[in-house]
Every structure is written in C-alpha cells, then in structure tokens.
Amino acid sequence: MSRSNPFSGLSEFLAVAKHGSFRKAAHELGVTAGAVSQAIQNIEARLRQPLFHRTTRSVALTEAGERLLERVRPAAGVITASLDDLLQMGAQPSGTLRLLVQRSALRSVIEPAVPLFRREYPDVKLEIGLEADHTALIGAGYDAGVRIGEYIDRDMVATRVSRPFRWLVFGAPGYLEKHGRPRVPEDLSRHECLRYRRPEIGDIYRWEFVRNGQSVIIDPPGSVLVNDPTLLRSFAKQGMGLIYSASINVAADVERGALEPLLEKYAPAQESFFVYYPRASRNQPKLRAFVDLCARNV
C-alpha cells in the first residue's frame, strides 16, 4: 500500500460511516456524492478490501470498516480538538466568564484581580458565585474556580494565584495587653474567641493546629458568632477578641500593627489559592486571560 498520503479518503470514510449515506456525507463535506464515492473506492483499493456494504437502500460498514472506524475516529477527534485549540489561542477574550470562588479567597485573589481584569478585558463579562460545600465545578456550569489547593480534584488543571499563607490566631495589641498572649492552643480556653459560622455550610469553623506532627482541633469559646470574615476582622481590630484567619487576608492589618499573629509555631502547613478548571477548557481565551492576569500579580 502506498504511504504517500495516508490520510487520503479518511474524511469521506468518517462522514459516510457517520451518516450511513453517501449523499448526506457529501452534503456535510460540501462536495458531490460522486466525489465521495470515488474517494471511498480509492481507499478501498489501497486497503484491498471493501469498507462498506452498498445496496440501493442502505450503506453499512463491513467488518474491516468497523475495525478501521474504531481506530480512526478517536484519532480524528484528537486532531480536531487540537486544531480548535489553536484557533482559540488566537481569538480575543470575550463572552461571560463564570467563576466559583471559595469565600476565603475573595479578599486576596478576587478583590484585587477583578478590577484589573475588567480594565484589560472590557469585552468579557464576569459572573462570580461563592461555592457551597465544595460545589462541583462542571455540574454547576462554571468555567473555573478559585480554591485552596488541597481541595482541588486531581483531574483538574490548577495555577497558583496567591502567595503561600498559613492559618493563624490574631489579636489586637490592646486585647493582648489586657488579657495576655496564649502560649499553647489550650490557653485559648481562657480567652474570648470571635467565632465564624461558614454561611455555605452552616457549621462553626473550628481552629486547627499542629503539635509534634499531630493535628490539634480546638472548638474555641466565645460569645460572638458571625458569618462574615470582614466583620470578624473588624471586631478583632477593636479588641473584642481573638480570631483565626488566613495570614494573607490580614497581612495589611499586621503590617499596620492593628493585629498580631499568635501561636505561630503551632500553625498548620502553608497553603495557597489556585485557579482550577477542566483540561478541555485550558485554551478558552477568556479563561486563559484571567489565569495569566492572576498569576502575574501573585
């Protein structure tokens, strides 16, 4: 068999196999039925066996045709997807980008990124939803999500979009002067702790520490319970009690001296926020533009 053009006739073969008709295949390909018939005859001659059973009323694959289709159709899909990806790469970002965001990523990722993105890509509309109990991205119709890395499914593509951070206890200098500083996690039982109820789930967030490689979970005492982290930080800065927060979200308050980190040697391992998305979506111009912008500003 000549190998000078191994792809000759394959598009016609796939079209006829798809429609079971030379006429419908010709319509899809934009050629005459005679041209399709000739292409099939040529490929059958090269393979030295028929690929279709033909009657005046029907066209069906032979055993050889079925074997060829089984091998060629997946490869054709890969080729088509690759060409589509290249076309997408050259396109301008447009449409609506739907993001599913973990609430704790709002302050450090979404709030700084969205104004920049809107200025650079005014043709892209944004829809931002807060995730509820790690909502499935695809099932909810979102293009991408922003979440702490350990909660992202392994089959997703992920790009880091924040500096590494730790979960720590923080308190205002005025509160600490009056009540003292906790030295070990158990000392929190003698402090006023401002507690957080996660609105997506409804549970009260417990404070996690690590001692000698073992996780220590504290359900802190406290008479104030809120479901908004901004309000929680405001109360802490006013000296009402201690809070447990991602260090990245209170970095400016710490720099100004409004809050002080505590129990640092008991902090869990560092984490980061990531933009994540299905592999099939990686070349969407609107998504690629958002990911690139976030990554540049880490």
HELIX and SHEET records of a PDB file:
HELIX    1   1 LEU A   10  HIS A   19  1                                  10    
HELIX    2   2 PHE A   22  LEU A   29  1                                   8    
HELIX    3   3 ALA A   33  LEU A   47  1                                  15    
HELIX    4   4 GLU A   63  MET A   89  1                                  27    
HELIX    5   5 ARG A  103  ALA A  105  5                                   3    
HELIX    6   6 LEU A  106  ILE A  110  3                                   5    
HELIX    7   7 GLU A  111  GLU A  120  1                                  10    
HELIX    8   8 GLY A  149  TYR A  151  5                                   3    
HELIX    9   9 PRO A  173  HIS A  179  1                                   7    
HELIX   10  10 PRO A  185  ARG A  190  5                                   6    
HELIX   11  11 PRO A  229  LYS A  237  1                                   9    
HELIX   12  12 SER A  247  ASN A  249  5                                   3    
HELIX   13  13 ALA A  251  ARG A  256  1                                   6    
HELIX   14  14 GLU A  264  TYR A  266  5                                   3    
HELIX   15  15 ARG A  279  SER A  281  5                                   3    
HELIX   16  16 PRO A  285  ARG A  296  1                                  12    
SHEET    1   A 2 PHE A  52  ARG A  54  0                                        
SHEET    2   A 2 VAL A  59  LEU A  61 -1                                        
SHEET    1   B 5 VAL A 124  LEU A 130  0                                        
SHEET    2   B 5 GLY A  95  VAL A 101  1                                        
SHEET    3   B 5 ALA A 144  ILE A 148  1                                        
SHEET    4   B 5 PHE A 273  PRO A 278 -1                                        
SHEET    5   B 5 MET A 156  ARG A 160 -1                                        
SHEET    1   C 3 ILE A 243  ALA A 246  0                                        
SHEET    2   C 3 TRP A 167  GLY A 171 -1                                        
SHEET    3   C 3 GLU A 260  LEU A 262 -1                                        
SHEET    1   D 2 LEU A 194  TYR A 196  0                                        
SHEET    2   D 2 VAL A 224  VAL A 226  1                                        
SHEET    1   E 2 TRP A 207  ARG A 211  0                                        
SHEET    2   E 2 GLN A 214  ILE A 218 -1                                        
END                                                                             
